[in-house]
Amino acid sequence: MAKLLILLSIFFSTIAVVVASGSSEESHHFSRNLSPEWMGFKAEKLSHLHFYFHDIITSTKPTAVKVADAAMTNKSATFFGTVLVMDDPLTVGPEPSSKLVGRAQGIYASTSQEEVGFLMALTFAFMDGKYNGSSLSVLGRNAVFSGVREMPIVGGSGLFRFARGYAQARTHTSNFQTGNAVVEYNVYVFHY
C-alpha cells in the first residue's frame, strides 16, 4: 500500500508540474493570433474627415516654431535643414474663429534640396464630437507647392485604433512674407 501511495504521489506531482509549466508558457508568450471579434471590433468602416489646419509662424502666439537649422539653411532656397514643431488648430472652416475640432501636433522638417518639401510626422488629436480623445498619425512627404499633396495615415488611437488611409492637403491661403498658411485637409481612413 505504501508503494501505491508513493507511485500515486509521484504520478500526481508529475502531472501538476506538467500542467503548471504548460500554463506558465501560455501566459508568457511572445505572439499569438487573435481575431478582431476577440478584441471587440465590429465591421471595418471607411470615414471621411474634412477640416482646416492653421499653421501660424509669425504671430504673438505662434502655433509652429522653428527649433533647429542646419549650417547651410540660410543659403538654401528650400530651407533645407529647418525643423519646426507645431501645435496647430484644426477647424471646421478656414476662418481662425471657426469651430475647433482638434489640433495637429508634431514635427515637420525641410528635407528636400530641390523643392520646398517637408517630412511631416504629426498627430491629428481630435477634441470634438464622437472622435473626442481619438487621434490619427501621419508620416509622409509634403511638397507644399503641389496643388494636392497626399500623405499616409499610419495609425491611430481611440476610435481610430488600427487606422490606415491617407490625407489630402490643399493650400487654402498662404502668406510668403509671414510663412502663415491655412491648409484644407480631406482624410479618408479605414478603422473599426
N, C-alpha and C positions, 0 to 999 in steps of 0.2 A: 504494500500500500504506500509506503514511503517513497518507493521508486516511481510509482504512478504520480504522486503529488509533485515530485521533483520534475518529472517529464512534463506534466501539465503546466507547472510553473515556468519552465524553460520555453515551452510552446507559446504560452500567452505573453511572456516577456518579449519573445522574438516578434510576435505579431504586433505588439504595442510599439516596438522600436521601428518596424517597417511602416506602420500607419503614421507614426509621429514624423518620421523622416519624409514620407510622401507628402504630408500636409505642409511641412516646412518648405519643401521645394515648390509646392503650388503657391504658397503665399509670398515667396521671394522669387518671382520670375522676372526676366528681362523684358519679354514682349509676349503678347498674345493677340489673337484676332478677336475683334468684337463686331457686333452688328450695330448699325445706327439705332435700331429699335432698343437694344440693350441700354444705350446711352439716353434713351428717351426722345430721340429725334423723330420727327414726323417726316412727311414728304418734303423733298428739296424744292425750293421755290426760287424764282428769279425776281429781284426787286430793282426798281429804277429810282434813284435819288437825284434830285436836282437842287443845287444851291450855288451861292456865290462866295468866293474866297477873297478876303480883303487883305492884301499884303501891303502894310504901311511901314515904309522905311524912314521917311522924313516926316516927323511929327513931334509934338511934345510928348506923345505917348505912342512910340513906335510899337508895331506888333512883330517886326522882324529886325534883328540886329546882327551886324557883322561881328564875328568872333575871331576870324583869322584871315590872313592874307599871305600869299607866298611872296618871296622877294621880287618876283617878276610881275606880280598882279598889276601894279600901276602902269606897266609898259604894255600890258595885254589889251587888245581891242575887245576881247571876250571876257575880261575879268577873271581869267584862268587862275585858279587857286583860292578864290574867295569862298569862305564858308560863313553861312548865316544860320541862326536859329530862329524859329518862328513860333508864335502863338497867335495865329491869325483867326479872326472871327469868320464863321460860316453863317450866311444869312439866306433867307428865302428869296429876297430880291437884291438887285445890285446896289441899292442905296445903303449907306452905312447904318441908317436908322431902321432898316428893315428888321423883321423878327430874327433873333439869334437862334440858330438850331444846333450849333456846335462850334468846335474850334479845330483848326489844323495845327497840330503841334509836332515839331520835328526839326529836321536839318535839311538845308539844301546847299549844294556846293557847285561852283562853276568848274566843270570837268572837261570842257572842250576848248581846244586852241584854235579851231576853225570857225566856230559859230557860237553864239550865246546859247549854251546848253547846260542844264543843271541836272545833277543827280539828286532826286527827291527821295528822302527817307522820312515819312511822316505818318501820323495817325490822325484820321478824322474821328474826333471824340464827340459823339452826339449827346446833346443835353436837353432834348425836347421830344415830346410825344412818345410813341411806343419804342423808339430807339434810344431813349434817355438811358445813359450808362453804358451803351454799346459803342463799339468802335470798329473802324476798318483801317487796315495798314496798307500803305502804298510804298512801293520801292521801284523806281524806274527813272527813265530819262525824260527830261522836259526841254525840248528845243523851243524856247519861248517865242521865237518869231515865226514858227509854223502856225498856220491857221487853226488846225486842230492837233492837239497832242494826245497821245494815248499812253497811259501808264497802268501797269498791272496792279490789281488788288491781290495781295499775297496772303491775307488772313484777316482775322477779326476776333472780337470778343463779345460776350453777352449774346444778343440775338443774332450776331454775325459769326458765331463760332464756326470754324471750318469754311469760312467765306473764300470765294475766289471769283475773279471777274476783272473788270477794267474800268478806268476812269478816263473820260474825255474832257480835256481842258480847252477852253476858248477864251482868249483875252477879250474882256468886255471893254475895259478902259485901261490905259496906261499913260503915265507921265514920265517922259525920259529925263526931265530935269530933276524930279524928286525920287524917281525909282518906284513910286507907289503904283499899285495895279489892283484892279478888280478882275477876277477870273471866274468865268462861268464853268461849273462842273456838272456833267451828266455821268452818274456812276451806275453801272449795271453789275449786279452781284448775285451769284448763286449762294444760297445759305439754307439752313434748316429752319 
